[in-house]
Amino acid sequence: MKNVLSIIAVAALTAGFVSCGPSAEEKQKMEERAKFVADSTANAISTTMETTAAPVDSAAAAAAATTETVAPAAEEKH
């Protein structure tokens, strides 16, 4: 009988702790943390996109400039 009552008491305490959930302060902190992580991730992605796009554009511009300067020189030799 004592074992049955002990098991019931442990089950009741466990159910009580699980059913409570986070407090209002904890929920607010979790929401603030989620917003911070989302903003940081978006900022990191946009920064990465900006830094990787710049070298590609400048490399294309350099290649175009090289082609323009070489082509007239080739025509002059004929």
Sequence and secondary structure as in RCSB ss.txt:
>XXXX:A:sequence
MKNVLSIIAVAALTAGFVSCGPSAEEKQKMEERAKFVADSTANAISTTMETTAAPVDSAAAAAAATTETVAPAAE
EKH
>XXXX:A:secstr
 HHHHHHHHHHHHHHHHHHH   HHHHHHHHHHHHHHHHHHHHHHHHHHHHHHHHHHHHHHHHHHHHHHHHHHHH
HT 
